[in-house]
Amino acid sequence: MQDYVQQREGGYYIAGTRVALDSIVLAFKDGDSPETILQSFPMAGPLVRVYGAIIFYLENQEKVEAYLRDQDQLWEQVKANETVLPETLSARLREAREHAAPRQA
């Protein structure tokens, strides 16, 4: 049987792609069909790979759910460590962006 999911760089990905398994699983849990998921993430294709990823999730649900929880915690840590710019600096940056000349190709 072909592997449809690869574990690399600390995460799960659709085999041969840069599409994270998280994307497929979350769409599936939201009720999207494999065909709809493929429309949203065409790089995950062909369709058999999307089905394979869903089967991987269903067969390893406990492990994947633990991974998703870990990812959520990491994201919360990143957001908590995010530096908020002082309002005066934010205003100056907005003003500079508004007055900047458009780039030419």
C-alpha positions as CSV (number, residue, x, y, z in Angstrom):
1,M,0.0,0.0,0.0
2,Q,1.2,3.5,-0.9
3,D,2.0,5.9,1.9
4,Y,-0.2,9.0,1.6
5,V,1.2,10.8,4.7
6,Q,4.8,11.6,5.6
7,Q,6.2,12.7,8.9
8,R,9.0,15.2,8.4
9,E,10.3,18.4,9.9
10,G,8.3,17.7,13.1
11,G,5.0,17.6,11.3
12,Y,2.7,15.5,9.1
13,Y,2.4,16.3,5.4
14,I,0.6,14.8,2.4
15,A,3.2,12.6,0.8
16,G,5.2,14.4,-1.9
17,T,3.7,17.8,-1.1
18,R,4.1,20.7,1.3
19,V,0.4,20.5,2.3
20,A,0.1,19.9,6.0
21,L,-2.1,17.0,7.2
22,D,-3.7,19.6,9.6
23,S,-5.4,21.3,6.6
24,I,-6.9,18.1,5.3
25,V,-8.0,16.9,8.8
26,L,-9.6,20.2,9.8
27,A,-11.5,20.5,6.6
28,F,-12.7,16.9,7.0
29,K,-13.8,17.5,10.5
30,D,-15.7,20.6,9.3
31,G,-17.7,18.3,7.0
32,D,-15.9,18.9,3.7
33,S,-15.9,16.0,1.2
34,P,-12.6,14.8,-0.2
35,E,-13.6,16.4,-3.5
36,T,-14.2,19.8,-1.8
37,I,-10.9,19.4,0.1
38,L,-9.1,18.8,-3.1
39,Q,-10.6,22.0,-4.6
40,S,-9.4,23.9,-1.6
41,F,-5.9,22.3,-1.6
42,P,-5.2,21.3,-5.2
43,M,-1.6,20.6,-4.4
44,A,-2.7,17.7,-2.2
45,G,-4.0,15.8,-5.3
46,P,-4.7,13.5,-6.9
47,L,-7.9,12.7,-5.1
48,V,-6.6,9.3,-4.0
49,R,-4.0,11.1,-1.8
50,V,-6.8,13.1,-0.1
51,Y,-8.7,9.9,0.6
52,G,-5.4,8.3,1.8
53,A,-4.8,11.2,4.2
54,I,-8.3,10.9,5.6
55,I,-7.8,7.1,6.1
56,F,-4.5,7.8,7.8
57,Y,-6.3,10.2,10.2
58,L,-9.1,7.8,10.9
59,E,-6.6,4.9,11.6
60,N,-4.4,7.1,13.7
61,Q,-7.0,9.4,15.2
62,E,-5.6,9.5,18.8
63,K,-2.0,10.2,17.6
64,V,-3.1,12.8,15.1
65,E,-5.5,14.5,17.6
66,A,-2.6,14.7,20.1
67,Y,-0.4,16.2,17.4
68,L,-3.1,18.8,16.5
69,R,-3.4,19.8,20.2
70,D,0.4,20.2,20.4
71,Q,0.2,22.4,17.2
72,D,-2.5,24.5,18.8
73,Q,-0.4,25.0,22.0
74,L,2.6,26.0,19.9
75,W,0.4,28.5,18.0
76,E,-0.9,30.0,21.3
77,Q,2.7,30.4,22.5
78,V,3.7,32.2,19.4
79,K,0.7,34.5,19.7
80,A,1.5,35.1,23.4
81,N,5.1,36.1,22.6
82,E,4.0,38.4,19.7
83,T,5.3,41.9,20.3
84,V,2.7,44.6,19.9
85,L,4.0,47.8,18.3
86,P,3.4,51.0,20.2
87,E,0.5,52.9,18.7
88,T,2.7,55.8,17.7
89,L,5.0,53.6,15.7
90,S,2.0,51.8,14.1
91,A,0.5,55.1,13.0
92,R,3.8,56.2,11.5
93,L,4.2,53.0,9.6
94,R,0.6,53.2,8.3
95,E,1.2,56.8,7.2
96,A,4.5,55.9,5.5
97,R,2.8,53.0,3.6
98,E,0.0,55.3,2.5
99,H,2.4,57.8,1.1
100,A,4.8,55.4,-0.5
101,A,4.9,55.4,-4.2
102,P,3.6,52.3,-5.8
103,R,6.4,49.9,-7.0
104,Q,6.9,49.5,-10.7
105,A,7.4,46.1,-12.2
